[in-house]
Amino acid sequence: NMVPLRVVTAYLHVFMHSRRHAKGLVYVERTKPLEQYTTEELYVRFRFGKADIEYLVNLLRPKLQHRTQRSHGLSVEDQILIALRFYACGTFYEVVGDYMGVVKSAVCDVVKDVSIALASLVNEFVSFPKDNQIAQAKRSFFLLGNMPNTIGAIDCTHVHIQAPRENEWEFINRKGRHSINVQLVCDADLIITNCVVKWPGSVHDARILRESALYRDLQTNRPDGVILGDSAYPLLPWLMTPFLTANTPAQARFNTAHCRARCAIERLNGVLKRRFACLNYLRAEPQKACNITLACIVLHNIATKHFLDQSDPNPTKKF
Ligand SMILES: *[C@@H]1O[C@H](CO)[C@@H](O)[C@H](O)[C@H]1NC(C)=O
């Protein structure tokens, strides 16, 4: 499968350079991934199969269609494939462009547009368990770690970025790298149920929580259940942290159960960055990096729910 692609790409290079000033048209012969690849091959390259990609095309069509002019004449399907390829492999725009047969600037614009479109759906696809979902959330956490009354696990993860042009020092985290510090809450199936994607890497986990809408919400409307966090977080009526030192067998058993159930959020962070490798390092300014991160969060939930609906016993095993 790869040989014809390479040939097309080599041809494109010549074409693109000779038409450097031609606006709009940026490719001659499109690769047709949806026809060319098996489902398995699509998963490897785009993290979604054919039916899911068609679902995403329909989902985003209203938001991306009117942008077609600006998006270098690319169809909605092409835009989504280009963005998915970028999220999945997270390499340079040039490399994604060469693979998909478009110029670098087109990839850059398309990733921006598709990310904004997906990010605008975050409230639709990321929601904290309510009413009739709570019992199920508790049951799943109990199966995971014998931890009763648990409806979520919280933690922060750093999305590394290149040094920003403005307020560069604010983004330096405690490991000395530039990052966005992203707060995530997930359930036992690794569905993301809350996220905060806006803080520079130097801001601590506890402060991100304290200033979040989730915190205000759970302080005023005490949830039926608790969320689990590590010792970086404060102990609250709805937030359980482990004992710093377990002095009794009961405390030790609590810590073991807490640790097993809380590890859902650590697995989530691993799955998210394997599934969308771009999140390991984004060559983007902070605002764009936040939009890309939100897009990957929405895509993660779509992908994970899809596997759960198919009652795949281990929805994230591929990652
Ligand atoms: C990020 O998204 C917001 C709207 O969601 C948009 O206004 C902004 O231009 C985006 N920034 C970048 C750099 O993509």
The ligand as an SDF file (V2000), in Angstrom:
LIG
                    3D

 14 14  0  0  0  0  0  0  0  0999 V2000
   -8.9320   28.3590   20.0220 C   0  0  0  0  0  0  0  0  0  0  0  0
  -10.3380   28.2630   20.0830 O   0  0  0  0  0  0  0  0  0  0  0  0
  -11.0370   29.4930   20.2420 C   0  0  0  0  0  0  0  0  0  0  0  0
  -12.5210   29.2230   20.2680 C   0  0  0  0  0  0  0  0  0  0  0  0
  -12.8280   27.9870   20.7760 O   0  0  0  0  0  0  0  0  0  0  0  0
  -10.7330   30.4160   19.0810 C   0  0  0  0  0  0  0  0  0  0  0  0
  -11.3820   31.6500   19.2770 O   0  0  0  0  0  0  0  0  0  0  0  0
   -9.2430   30.6130   18.9770 C   0  0  0  0  0  0  0  0  0  0  0  0
   -8.9710   31.3780   17.8220 O   0  0  0  0  0  0  0  0  0  0  0  0
   -8.5240   29.2880   18.8980 C   0  0  0  0  0  0  0  0  0  0  0  0
   -7.1090   29.5750   18.8720 N   0  0  0  0  0  0  0  0  0  0  0  0
   -6.2390   28.9440   18.1090 C   0  0  0  0  0  0  0  0  0  0  0  0
   -4.8580   29.5100   18.0720 C   0  0  0  0  0  0  0  0  0  0  0  0
   -6.5110   27.9650   17.4720 O   0  0  0  0  0  0  0  0  0  0  0  0
  1  2  1  0
  1 10  1  0
  2  3  1  0
  3  4  1  0
  3  6  1  0
  4  5  1  0
  6  7  1  0
  6  8  1  0
  8  9  1  0
  8 10  1  0
 10 11  1  0
 11 12  1  0
 12 13  1  0
 12 14  2  0
M  END
$$$$
